[in-house]
Amino acid sequence: MRPVKKIALLHDICGVGKAAMMNMTPILSMMGIEVCPVPTVLLSTHTGGYGTPAVCHVPGDYIRACADHYKKEHITFDAIFVGYLGKADVIDAVIYFISQFPDTKVILDPIMGDHGVYYTNFDESYGAAMRKILPYADIILPNLTEMYLLAGKEYQLTGNHRNVLHLCEILRELGAKNMIITSVPKDDCKKGIVLYEDNAFLYIGNGENLKEFHGAGDAFDGMFLAKLLQGNSLLESVQASHAFVCACIRESEKYDYPEREGLLIERTLKKIV
């Protein structure tokens, strides 16, 4: 029996500015989870505040070849995480990768937009391609914008959660199962979380008005995966992840340094592990 859980992490790598795989890997490692990186895009920096980064898109053939190699060597994973993919033509390769491990839990963060719009390098064609992964994912982790984009609906920033429930129902019809939606407002809470599990709808609010930092979503994803693989329920994993990200933000707000450098996850990890 393997002494630690193992996860295949399909995500981008940023050289400078803590985000994506560079946030998730230390969190997962510190929480006792072995990370097996399968990079999808290589960037000199993340895309917020550093100008135009150098970018190298990893071809889909590499992702398929990784899956084939792992199968040949009888390598298995306790979970597969799918994050930033960069181009629509990689999505079929990711589906191929997932299909080679049919009994493995799949978690998808469909990173493609925020604040009501697609990121500048994406459009509706990318959203349509991303929908193809939904039936393969056991859990999806979109923000509210990405929920609207996946559902093909016009974005509405509202505290009326009937809209969010309707989006969940649309995505269920497209093959999605359990959903954790971030950046959902309600009353004084600007960035609450909705948990949609087995048709049950739960809102988790936060009364704090915290700053935004690059890579916060990746920190959430990393802690969520760690807690989930440790045997916690979806609700327990969400609560722990939310508390961790808030702690990271509070720690980061103590210092005067450029926000583009991201969260000070290192200091916070030392306190909880």
Backbone as CSV, one residue per row, in Angstrom:
resi,resn,N_x,N_y,N_z,CA_x,CA_y,CA_z,C_x,C_y,C_z
1,MET,0.847,-1.205,0.000,0.000,0.000,0.000,0.874,1.243,0.000
2,ARG,0.588,2.165,-0.922,1.369,3.395,-1.015,1.121,4.264,0.219
3,PRO,2.175,4.793,0.854,1.992,5.548,2.103,1.396,6.940,1.920
4,VAL,1.397,7.474,0.690,0.805,8.799,0.449,-0.101,8.727,-0.772
5,LYS,-1.093,9.626,-0.813,-1.968,9.741,-1.977,-1.209,10.438,-3.111
6,LYS,-1.596,10.121,-4.340,-0.901,10.645,-5.518,-1.911,11.294,-6.452
7,ILE,-1.596,12.480,-6.958,-2.499,13.207,-7.841,-1.781,13.625,-9.115
8,ALA,-2.453,13.458,-10.249,-1.957,13.995,-11.519,-2.493,15.421,-11.644
9,LEU,-1.591,16.363,-11.800,-1.949,17.789,-11.803,-1.728,18.363,-13.198
10,LEU,-2.826,18.510,-13.958,-2.771,19.070,-15.308,-3.061,20.565,-15.195
11,HIS,-2.029,21.371,-15.315,-2.164,22.802,-15.021,-0.984,23.527,-15.655
12,ASP,-1.033,24.868,-15.621,0.087,25.629,-16.174,1.144,25.888,-15.113
13,ILE,2.348,26.214,-15.564,3.474,26.551,-14.694,3.899,27.978,-14.975
14,CYS,3.936,28.807,-13.928,4.401,30.202,-14.039,5.747,30.316,-13.344
15,GLY,6.730,30.881,-14.034,8.055,31.014,-13.448,8.107,32.007,-12.302
16,VAL,7.434,33.141,-12.451,7.418,34.193,-11.428,5.975,34.588,-11.157
17,GLY,5.685,34.872,-9.891,4.322,35.217,-9.501,3.576,33.962,-9.132
18,LYS,3.311,33.759,-7.865,2.762,32.476,-7.406,1.322,32.292,-7.880
19,ALA,1.143,31.311,-8.735,-0.181,30.985,-9.266,-0.118,29.577,-9.842
20,ALA,-1.296,29.045,-10.157,-1.415,27.770,-10.858,-0.662,26.654,-10.128
21,MET,0.127,25.893,-10.881,0.816,24.758,-10.297,1.790,25.167,-9.202
22,MET,2.338,26.385,-9.309,3.325,26.832,-8.340,2.691,27.192,-7.004
23,ASN,1.387,27.369,-6.951,0.689,27.500,-5.672,0.201,26.140,-5.176
24,MET,-0.323,25.353,-6.069,-0.944,24.097,-5.651,0.074,23.072,-5.174
25,THR,1.227,23.002,-5.835,2.201,21.955,-5.507,2.704,22.049,-4.068
26,PRO,3.179,23.214,-3.594,3.654,23.247,-2.207,2.557,22.963,-1.187
27,ILE,1.336,23.415,-1.467,0.232,23.159,-0.544,-0.033,21.663,-0.457
28,LEU,-0.175,21.017,-1.607,-0.437,19.580,-1.623,0.708,18.795,-0.984
29,SER,1.932,19.176,-1.286,3.085,18.472,-0.726,3.137,18.611,0.794
30,MET,2.920,19.823,1.287,2.942,20.049,2.725,1.804,19.306,3.436
31,MET,0.724,19.059,2.710,-0.412,18.335,3.284,-0.302,16.825,3.075
32,GLY,0.848,16.376,2.565,1.102,14.949,2.465,0.617,14.286,1.196
33,ILE,0.401,15.077,0.127,-0.069,14.533,-1.139,1.056,14.604,-2.178
34,GLU,1.326,13.496,-2.850,2.347,13.475,-3.901,1.781,14.089,-5.181
35,VAL,2.499,15.056,-5.738,2.056,15.752,-6.945,2.830,15.240,-8.157
36,CYS,2.099,14.845,-9.194,2.698,14.430,-10.456,2.298,15.450,-11.520
37,PRO,3.170,16.414,-11.830,2.786,17.495,-12.739,2.747,17.065,-14.201
38,VAL,1.669,17.451,-14.871,1.550,17.303,-16.319,1.273,18.714,-16.843
39,PRO,2.316,19.467,-17.195,2.113,20.868,-17.573,1.333,21.025,-18.865
40,THR,0.469,22.038,-18.895,-0.331,22.338,-20.079,0.170,23.578,-20.802
41,VAL,0.697,24.539,-20.046,1.257,25.774,-20.601,2.432,26.188,-19.714
42,LEU,3.506,26.671,-20.329,4.636,27.224,-19.587,4.644,28.732,-19.791
43,LEU,4.730,29.481,-18.692,4.742,30.945,-18.770,5.882,31.497,-17.927
44,SER,6.480,32.582,-18.402,7.550,33.216,-17.627,7.003,33.826,-16.349
45,THR,5.759,34.353,-16.400,5.061,34.889,-15.228,3.573,34.561,-15.391
46,HIS,2.801,34.802,-14.335,1.357,34.745,-14.551,0.939,35.987,-15.331
47,THR,-0.323,36.076,-15.698,-0.753,37.090,-16.670,-1.281,38.369,-16.031
48,GLY,-1.139,38.524,-14.717,-1.673,39.708,-14.062,-0.595,40.622,-13.497
49,GLY,-0.260,41.690,-14.217,0.632,42.705,-13.667,2.074,42.631,-14.100
50,TYR,2.435,41.656,-14.922,3.824,41.519,-15.357,3.999,41.786,-16.848
51,GLY,3.034,42.426,-17.467,3.126,42.621,-18.905,2.812,41.329,-19.635
52,THR,3.333,41.222,-20.855,3.067,40.035,-21.674,4.129,38.977,-21.414
53,PRO,3.744,37.827,-20.843,4.750,36.811,-20.518,5.195,36.027,-21.741
54,ALA,6.356,35.418,-21.639,6.753,34.406,-22.622,5.888,33.174,-22.383
55,VAL,5.366,32.612,-23.462,4.412,31.506,-23.339,4.813,30.362,-24.261
56,CYS,4.727,29.154,-23.737,4.932,27.950,-24.537,3.780,26.994,-24.254
57,HIS,2.942,26.747,-25.258,1.823,25.826,-25.100,2.318,24.387,-25.296
58,VAL,2.014,23.555,-24.331,2.393,22.149,-24.415,1.433,21.447,-25.375
59,PRO,1.934,20.744,-26.378,1.034,20.112,-27.348,0.239,18.973,-26.726
60,GLY,-0.954,18.768,-27.272,-1.804,17.694,-26.787,-1.170,16.322,-26.906
61,ASP,-0.311,16.140,-27.902,0.354,14.848,-28.077,1.196,14.479,-26.858
62,TYR,1.772,15.485,-26.220,2.565,15.220,-25.008,1.661,14.700,-23.887
63,ILE,0.494,15.312,-23.723,-0.433,14.898,-22.674,-0.917,13.475,-22.923
64,ARG,-1.211,13.155,-24.189,-1.603,11.784,-24.528,-0.459,10.805,-24.259
65,ALA,0.748,11.210,-24.612,1.909,10.335,-24.417,2.157,10.078,-22.930
66,CYS,1.917,11.102,-22.093,2.047,10.907,-20.646,1.087,9.823,-20.167
67,ALA,-0.180,9.924,-20.616,-1.171,8.930,-20.221,-0.757,7.530,-20.660
68,ASP,-0.288,7.405,-21.894,0.127,6.101,-22.416,1.296,5.528,-21.612
69,HIS,2.248,6.394,-21.287,3.410,5.951,-20.519,2.995,5.486,-19.126
70,TYR,2.134,6.243,-18.479,1.685,5.878,-17.141,0.931,4.553,-17.163
71,LYS,0.088,4.362,-18.187,-0.644,3.103,-18.297,0.318,1.924,-18.502
72,LYS,1.297,2.129,-19.357,2.264,1.069,-19.629,3.014,0.659,-18.374
73,GLU,3.323,1.648,-17.525,4.095,1.395,-16.305,3.198,1.107,-15.096
74,HIS,1.907,0.949,-15.352,0.940,0.616,-14.295,0.930,1.668,-13.179
75,ILE,1.101,2.910,-13.575,1.029,4.027,-12.628,-0.428,4.438,-12.468
76,THR,-0.868,4.577,-11.234,-2.235,4.993,-10.961,-2.242,6.238,-10.089
77,PHE,-3.388,6.905,-10.061,-3.539,8.131,-9.293,-4.789,8.041,-8.417
78,ASP,-4.742,8.759,-7.306,-5.918,8.858,-6.443,-6.865,9.944,-6.916
79,ALA,-6.364,10.870,-7.718,-7.202,11.925,-8.296,-6.472,12.537,-9.478
80,ILE,-7.258,13.118,-10.384,-6.733,13.906,-11.501,-7.329,15.292,-11.380
81,PHE,-6.478,16.299,-11.354,-6.943,17.684,-11.324,-6.676,18.320,-12.682
82,VAL,-7.695,18.968,-13.233,-7.572,19.663,-14.512,-7.781,21.152,-14.262
83,GLY,-6.761,21.947,-14.589,-6.837,23.390,-14.397,-6.738,24.139,-15.713
84,TYR,-5.838,25.099,-15.778,-5.712,25.976,-16.944,-5.139,25.200,-18.134
85,LEU,-5.835,25.259,-19.267,-5.425,24.496,-20.443,-4.892,25.366,-21.572
86,GLY,-5.334,26.606,-21.650,-4.726,27.549,-22.584,-5.311,27.571,-23.972
87,LYS,-5.577,26.394,-24.554,-6.114,26.312,-25.912,-7.169,25.229,-25.994
88,ALA,-8.174,25.473,-26.825,-9.263,24.515,-26.959,-8.789,23.190,-27.530
89,ASP,-7.747,23.217,-28.379,-7.328,21.972,-29.021,-6.617,21.013,-28.064
90,VAL,-6.345,21.453,-26.835,-5.748,20.570,-25.830,-6.832,19.760,-25.114
91,ILE,-8.068,20.217,-25.179,-9.133,19.620,-24.377,-9.367,18.163,-24.746
92,ASP,-9.322,17.815,-26.029,-9.489,16.416,-26.417,-8.375,15.543,-25.844
93,ALA,-7.170,16.089,-25.764,-6.054,15.341,-25.185,-6.266,15.124,-23.691
94,VAL,-6.829,16.110,-23.021,-7.113,15.982,-21.596,-8.188,14.918,-21.369
95,ILE,-9.200,14.918,-22.213,-10.244,13.890,-22.105,-9.635,12.503,-22.332
96,TYR,-8.716,12.394,-23.280,-8.025,11.118,-23.503,-7.271,10.698,-22.241
97,PHE,-6.552,11.648,-21.627,-5.801,11.360,-20.401,-6.746,10.816,-19.331
98,ILE,-7.858,11.520,-19.108,-8.823,11.105,-18.087,-9.370,9.712,-18.390
99,SER,-9.661,9.453,-19.674,-10.290,8.182,-20.055,-9.391,6.977,-19.809
100,GLN,-8.092,7.195,-19.686,-7.164,6.097,-19.422,-7.171,5.667,-17.963
101,PHE,-7.842,6.466,-17.117,-7.918,6.159,-15.690,-9.384,6.255,-15.249
102,PRO,-10.228,5.351,-15.749,-11.678,5.497,-15.591,-12.179,5.431,-14.157
103,ASP,-11.400,4.856,-13.246,-11.843,4.730,-11.855,-11.288,5.825,-10.956
104,THR,-10.659,6.824,-11.552,-10.001,7.880,-10.776,-10.892,9.105,-10.657
105,LYS,-10.947,9.674,-9.463,-11.736,10.885,-9.234,-11.134,12.043,-10.028
106,VAL,-11.988,12.822,-10.700,-11.546,13.942,-11.529,-12.139,15.234,-10.980
107,ILE,-11.261,16.208,-10.770,-11.676,17.534,-10.291,-11.275,18.550,-11.345
108,LEU,-12.217,19.377,-11.754,-12.000,20.343,-12.834,-12.214,21.765,-12.335
109,ASP,-11.232,22.621,-12.544,-11.410,24.063,-12.372,-11.341,24.662,-13.778
110,PRO,-12.493,25.046,-14.350,-12.530,25.497,-15.753,-12.055,26.946,-15.888
111,ILE,-10.800,27.172,-15.695,-10.241,28.524,-15.605,-10.313,29.203,-16.970
112,MET,-11.223,30.171,-17.102,-11.366,30.835,-18.401,-11.961,32.234,-18.314
113,GLY,-12.344,32.707,-17.130,-12.921,34.048,-17.057,-13.149,34.513,-15.644
114,ASP,-13.457,35.807,-15.510,-13.763,36.406,-14.208,-14.421,37.757,-14.449
115,HIS,-15.075,38.267,-13.433,-15.723,39.588,-13.504,-16.670,39.691,-14.703
116,GLY,-17.324,38.579,-15.024,-18.371,38.593,-16.033,-17.950,38.341,-17.466
117,VAL,-16.655,38.186,-17.725,-16.194,38.037,-19.109,-15.121,36.956,-19.212
118,TYR,-14.913,36.473,-20.447,-13.800,35.569,-20.713,-12.475,36.307,-20.517
119,TYR,-11.450,35.582,-20.123,-10.100,36.130,-20.186,-9.795,36.475,-21.649
120,THR,-8.870,37.401,-21.860,-8.676,37.977,-23.188,-8.275,36.958,-24.248
121,ASN,-7.670,35.843,-23.847,-7.237,34.847,-24.834,-8.287,33.773,-25.090
122,PHE,-9.493,33.922,-24.509,-10.555,32.938,-24.703,-11.801,33.592,-25.282
123,ASP,-12.660,32.751,-25.866,-13.957,33.220,-26.343,-14.950,32.071,-26.212
124,GLU,-16.139,32.248,-26.802,-17.192,31.255,-26.657,-16.772,29.880,-27.181
125,SER,-15.897,29.848,-28.175,-15.467,28.549,-28.702,-14.716,27.747,-27.638
126,TYR,-13.967,28.445,-26.786,-13.258,27.761,-25.703,-14.251,27.246,-24.669
127,GLY,-15.255,28.075,-24.337,-16.284,27.640,-23.405,-17.019,26.410,-23.905
128,ALA,-17.335,26.397,-25.201,-18.021,25.249,-25.785,-17.156,23.995,-25.702
129,ALA,-15.860,24.154,-25.941,-14.953,23.010,-25.854,-14.825,22.526,-24.410
130,MET,-14.784,23.466,-23.460,-14.657,23.097,-22.053,-15.863,22.282,-21.573
131,ARG,-17.024,22.539,-22.143,-18.230,21.786,-21.745,-18.064,20.290,-22.001
132,LYS,-17.196,19.927,-22.928,-17.016,18.512,-23.244,-16.396,17.737,-22.082
133,ILE,-15.700,18.447,-21.182,-15.064,17.762,-20.053,-16.055,17.500,-18.926
134,LEU,-17.147,18.246,-18.871,-18.061,18.170,-17.730,-18.505,16.750,-17.384
135,PRO,-18.864,15.907,-18.362,-19.310,14.554,-17.992,-18.217,13.694,-17.359
136,TYR,-16.947,14.081,-17.537,-15.837,13.307,-17.006,-15.439,13.738,-15.594
137,ALA,-15.952,14.871,-15.139,-15.530,15.437,-13.864,-16.483,15.040,-12.743
138,ASP,-15.929,14.601,-11.624,-16.731,14.299,-10.439,-17.085,15.575,-9.679
139,ILE,-16.181,16.556,-9.736,-16.381,17.833,-9.044,-15.868,18.932,-9.956
140,ILE,-16.615,20.028,-10.087,-16.115,21.191,-10.801,-16.032,22.366,-9.837
141,LEU,-15.049,23.250,-10.079,-14.748,24.360,-9.176,-14.736,25.700,-9.929
142,PRO,-15.806,26.078,-10.591,-15.813,27.346,-11.320,-16.092,28.525,-10.394
143,ASN,-15.670,29.723,-10.821,-16.197,30.913,-10.164,-17.548,31.240,-10.814
144,LEU,-18.215,32.268,-10.301,-19.565,32.566,-10.794,-19.551,32.915,-12.282
145,THR,-18.553,33.679,-12.722,-18.441,34.003,-14.146,-18.355,32.745,-14.987
146,GLU,-17.515,31.818,-14.574,-17.319,30.587,-15.352,-18.574,29.713,-15.352
147,MET,-19.374,29.801,-14.296,-20.661,29.093,-14.309,-21.538,29.618,-15.446
148,TYR,-21.635,30.945,-15.554,-22.429,31.534,-16.628,-21.863,31.175,-17.994
149,LEU,-20.547,31.219,-18.136,-19.927,30.914,-19.423,-20.154,29.452,-19.814
150,LEU,-20.026,28.554,-18.861,-20.269,27.140,-19.153,-21.721,26.887,-19.526
151,ALA,-22.623,27.621,-18.867,-24.051,27.452,-19.152,-24.482,28.180,-20.417
152,GLY,-23.602,29.042,-20.950,-23.944,29.808,-22.142,-24.971,30.887,-21.887
153,LYS,-24.978,31.425,-20.659,-25.943,32.448,-20.269,-25.245,33.784,-20.032
154,GLU,-26.004,34.867,-20.171,-25.470,36.201,-19.930,-25.227,36.407,-18.443
155,TYR,-24.070,36.946,-18.126,-23.647,37.115,-16.734,-24.530,38.101,-15.987
156,GLN,-24.895,37.741,-14.749,-25.641,38.624,-13.863,-25.016,38.557,-12.477
157,LEU,-24.571,39.685,-11.963,-24.035,39.734,-10.605,-25.195,40.055,-9.670
158,THR,-25.695,39.051,-8.996,-26.882,39.224,-8.171,-26.817,38.296,-6.973
159,GLY,-27.454,38.699,-5.893,-27.538,37.857,-4.711,-28.711,36.896,-4.752
160,ASN,-29.437,36.884,-5.868,-30.568,35.972,-6.017,-30.042,34.583,-6.395
161,HIS,-30.036,33.688,-5.450,-29.406,32.398,-5.693,-30.263,31.447,-6.496
162,ARG,-31.488,31.877,-6.829,-32.261,31.070,-7.765,-31.560,31.020,-9.116
163,ASN,-30.879,32.115,-9.471,-30.114,32.135,-10.725,-28.991,31.105,-10.695
164,VAL,-28.286,31.047,-9.561,-27.173,30.109,-9.438,-27.685,28.673,-9.451
165,LEU,-28.785,28.429,-8.756,-29.378,27.093,-8.763,-29.773,26.692,-10.184
166,HIS,-30.311,27.640,-10.951,-30.686,27.357,-12.339,-29.450,26.998,-13.158
167,LEU,-28.341,27.691,-12.933,-27.094,27.372,-13.630,-26.633,25.957,-13.280
168,CYS,-26.742,25.602,-12.003,-26.354,24.253,-11.576,-27.184,23.206,-12.311
169,GLU,-28.465,23.481,-12.453,-29.351,22.535,-13.132,-28.992,22.402,-14.613
170,ILE,-28.630,23.527,-15.235,-28.204,23.480,-16.639,-26.948,22.631,-16.793
171,LEU,-25.975,22.847,-15.900,-24.720,22.107,-16.006,-24.913,20.637,-15.667
172,ARG,-25.862,20.330,-14.797,-26.181,18.925,-14.535,-26.656,18.249,-15.814
173,GLU,-27.462,18.955,-16.591,-27.946,18.401,-17.852,-26.807,18.193,-18.851
174,LEU,-25.725,18.984,-18.701,-24.561,18.850,-19.573,-23.571,17.807,-19.070
175,GLY,-23.888,17.187,-17.935,-23.045,16.109,-17.437,-22.294,16.396,-16.160
176,ALA,-22.357,17.643,-15.661,-21.669,17.969,-14.414,-22.338,17.269,-13.238
177,LYS,-21.575,17.045,-12.179,-22.098,16.344,-10.999,-22.070,17.295,-9.802
178,ASN,-21.100,17.161,-8.938,-21.003,18.051,-7.789,-20.259,19.330,-8.177
179,MET,-20.711,20.467,-7.623,-20.175,21.769,-8.022,-19.870,22.629,-6.798
180,ILE,-18.754,23.333,-6.881,-18.379,24.317,-5.865,-18.133,25.619,-6.605
181,ILE,-18.990,26.598,-6.367,-18.950,27.852,-7.121,-18.446,28.965,-6.213
182,THR,-17.380,29.618,-6.606,-16.794,30.687,-5.797,-17.205,32.062,-6.336
183,SER,-16.938,33.086,-5.523,-17.233,34.492,-5.871,-18.729,34.725,-6.068
184,VAL,-19.533,34.107,-5.209,-20.986,34.269,-5.279,-21.424,35.255,-4.198
185,PRO,-22.025,36.397,-4.570,-22.407,37.398,-3.559,-23.731,37.070,-2.872
186,LYS,-23.870,37.614,-1.668,-25.136,37.573,-0.955,-25.080,38.586,0.181
187,ASP,-26.021,39.513,0.188,-26.077,40.552,1.223,-24.735,41.280,1.291
188,ASP,-24.084,41.281,2.481,-22.814,41.989,2.641,-21.605,41.173,2.198
189,CYS,-21.838,39.912,1.837,-20.737,39.039,1.423,-20.572,39.110,-0.093
190,LYS,-19.409,39.576,-0.534,-19.165,39.719,-1.964,-18.653,38.447,-2.614
191,LYS,-18.015,37.590,-1.843,-17.354,36.423,-2.435,-17.624,35.177,-1.600
192,GLY,-18.899,34.774,-1.523,-19.239,33.542,-0.853,-19.080,32.345,-1.775
193,ILE,-19.422,31.185,-1.248,-19.246,29.926,-1.981,-20.561,29.156,-1.959
194,VAL,-20.919,28.595,-3.096,-22.072,27.713,-3.188,-21.572,26.280,-3.361
195,LEU,-22.110,25.400,-2.543,-21.839,23.967,-2.671,-23.106,23.283,-3.177
196,TYR,-22.999,22.656,-4.333,-24.119,21.923,-4.923,-23.705,20.466,-4.989
197,GLU,-24.241,19.680,-4.067,-23.847,18.278,-3.936,-25.091,17.408,-3.872
198,ASP,-25.182,16.443,-4.775,-26.324,15.523,-4.798,-27.648,16.286,-4.773
199,ASN,-27.707,17.338,-5.589,-28.908,18.175,-5.727,-29.207,19.039,-4.500
200,ALA,-28.324,19.018,-3.487,-28.490,19.884,-2.315,-27.691,21.167,-2.522
201,PHE,-28.279,22.314,-2.166,-27.715,23.637,-2.446,-27.404,24.323,-1.122
202,LEU,-26.136,24.695,-0.893,-25.726,25.318,0.363,-24.847,26.519,0.090
203,TYR,-25.136,27.645,0.763,-24.317,28.856,0.613,-23.427,29.027,1.831
204,ILE,-22.151,29.308,1.585,-21.176,29.537,2.651,-20.671,30.968,2.511
205,GLY,-21.040,31.833,3.441,-20.680,33.243,3.353,-19.440,33.586,4.156
206,ASN,-18.984,34.814,3.964,-17.814,35.316,4.682,-18.009,36.811,4.891
207,GLY,-18.047,37.239,6.136,-18.280,38.643,6.443,-17.074,39.539,6.255
208,GLU,-15.904,38.956,6.028,-14.694,39.760,5.867,-14.636,40.383,4.478
209,ASN,-14.133,41.595,4.414,-13.920,42.274,3.130,-12.420,42.267,2.846
210,LEU,-11.965,41.213,2.204,-10.534,41.009,1.999,-10.105,41.430,0.601
211,LYS,-8.826,41.758,0.470,-8.267,42.149,-0.822,-8.200,40.938,-1.759
212,GLU,-8.106,41.241,-3.040,-7.914,40.188,-4.035,-6.422,40.017,-4.317
213,PHE,-5.992,38.775,-4.409,-4.609,38.468,-4.743,-4.584,37.440,-5.870
214,HIS,-3.607,37.589,-6.742,-3.425,36.592,-7.789,-3.106,35.241,-7.152
215,GLY,-3.670,34.206,-7.714,-3.377,32.860,-7.243,-4.226,32.384,-6.085
216,ALA,-5.173,33.207,-5.621,-6.009,32.787,-4.491,-6.849,31.564,-4.850
217,GLY,-7.353,31.533,-6.082,-8.147,30.383,-6.505,-7.336,29.104,-6.532
218,ASP,-6.076,29.205,-6.927,-5.210,28.027,-6.949,-4.899,27.549,-5.534
219,ALA,-4.736,28.499,-4.612,-4.519,28.122,-3.214,-5.747,27.390,-2.672
220,PHE,-6.923,27.892,-3.036,-8.166,27.221,-2.639,-8.208,25.811,-3.208
221,ASP,-7.914,25.679,-4.496,-7.949,24.369,-5.146,-6.985,23.394,-4.478
222,GLY,-5.773,23.870,-4.172,-4.774,22.989,-3.575,-5.203,22.462,-2.220
223,MET,-5.694,23.354,-1.360,-6.114,22.904,-0.033,-7.371,22.039,-0.118
224,PHE,-8.275,22.390,-1.032,-9.482,21.587,-1.208,-9.119,20.149,-1.589
225,LEU,-8.217,19.996,-2.552,-7.802,18.661,-2.981,-7.151,17.893,-1.843
226,ALA,-6.280,18.577,-1.098,-5.594,17.920,0.007,-6.592,17.405,1.040
227,LYS,-7.527,18.259,1.417,-8.516,17.866,2.424,-9.422,16.741,1.908
228,LEU,-9.788,16.823,0.652,-10.649,15.797,0.067,-9.938,14.441,0.058
229,LEU,-8.663,14.430,-0.334,-7.914,13.178,-0.399,-7.574,12.643,0.982
230,GLN,-7.655,13.492,1.980,-7.465,13.036,3.360,-8.729,12.395,3.928
231,GLY,-9.798,12.385,3.129,-11.012,11.711,3.553,-12.111,12.607,4.068
232,ASN,-11.946,13.926,3.942,-12.970,14.852,4.398,-14.118,14.928,3.397
233,SER,-15.281,15.347,3.867,-16.434,15.538,2.993,-16.224,16.771,2.119
234,LEU,-17.078,16.946,1.113,-16.990,18.147,0.284,-17.151,19.396,1.139
235,LEU,-18.127,19.405,2.025,-18.358,20.581,2.869,-17.159,20.862,3.761
236,GLU,-16.631,19.840,4.403,-15.464,20.035,5.271,-14.265,20.533,4.472
237,SER,-14.090,20.008,3.275,-12.964,20.421,2.426,-13.117,21.864,1.978
238,VAL,-14.341,22.260,1.617,-14.595,23.646,1.219,-14.349,24.592,2.387
239,GLN,-14.852,24.266,3.544,-14.684,25.131,4.716,-13.215,25.301,5.072
240,ALA,-12.456,24.213,5.037,-11.030,24.289,5.353,-10.278,25.113,4.310
241,SER,-10.635,24.949,3.050,-9.972,25.689,1.970,-10.275,27.169,2.058
242,HIS,-11.533,27.485,2.332,-11.939,28.880,2.471,-11.193,29.535,3.630
243,ALA,-11.107,28.848,4.757,-10.398,29.388,5.919,-8.918,29.581,5.619
244,PHE,-8.329,28.642,4.872,-6.907,28.745,4.533,-6.633,29.956,3.642
245,VAL,-7.448,30.146,2.606,-7.237,31.281,1.696,-7.420,32.602,2.441
246,CYS,-8.423,32.682,3.284,-8.624,33.911,4.070,-7.421,34.176,4.966
247,ALA,-6.863,33.122,5.571,-5.677,33.279,6.408,-4.481,33.747,5.580
248,CYS,-4.336,33.208,4.361,-3.258,33.638,3.467,-3.396,35.124,3.111
249,ILE,-4.620,35.548,2.840,-4.858,36.954,2.483,-4.556,37.855,3.668
250,ARG,-5.025,37.484,4.856,-4.750,38.305,6.042,-3.258,38.410,6.295
251,GLU,-2.527,37.319,6.101,-1.077,37.341,6.281,-0.417,38.237,5.239
252,SER,-0.877,38.152,4.001,-0.293,38.943,2.919,-0.557,40.430,3.095
253,GLU,-1.705,40.769,3.669,-2.057,42.178,3.857,-1.179,42.873,4.898
254,LYS,-0.421,42.116,5.661,0.452,42.712,6.677,1.665,43.398,6.067
255,TYR,1.956,43.095,4.810,3.222,43.529,4.208,2.974,44.432,3.006
256,ASP,3.919,45.319,2.798,3.846,46.252,1.674,4.709,45.696,0.543
257,TYR,4.064,44.957,-0.346,4.782,44.406,-1.489,3.808,44.292,-2.652
258,PRO,4.291,44.206,-3.879,3.394,44.205,-5.041,2.415,43.035,-5.012
259,GLU,1.145,43.324,-5.229,0.129,42.271,-5.216,0.369,41.248,-6.321
260,ARG,1.044,41.680,-7.406,1.265,40.750,-8.514,2.117,39.552,-8.090
261,GLU,2.839,39.667,-6.983,3.660,38.548,-6.517,2.836,37.446,-5.871
262,GLY,1.576,37.732,-5.587,0.685,36.682,-5.105,0.661,36.539,-3.597
263,LEU,-0.066,35.517,-3.159,-0.256,35.268,-1.732,1.020,34.750,-1.065
264,LEU,1.160,35.099,0.201,2.250,34.550,1.003,1.791,33.218,1.597
265,ILE,1.656,32.245,0.737,1.167,30.950,1.213,2.169,30.266,2.132
266,GLU,3.467,30.547,1.945,4.495,29.851,2.708,4.336,30.104,4.203
267,ARG,4.128,31.354,4.580,4.010,31.694,6.006,2.771,31.059,6.620
268,THR,1.702,30.995,5.847,0.455,30.445,6.373,0.551,28.923,6.498
269,LEU,1.175,28.277,5.541,1.320,26.824,5.596,2.075,26.386,6.842
270,LYS,3.077,27.151,7.226,3.864,26.789,8.406,3.004,26.735,9.669
271,LYS,1.948,27.512,9.691,1.109,27.609,10.885,0.095,26.490,11.001
272,ILE,-0.224,25.827,9.878,-1.306,24.845,9.921,-0.837,23.405,9.738
273,VAL,0.389,23.230,9.311,0.887,21.861,9.070,1.723,21.389,10.254
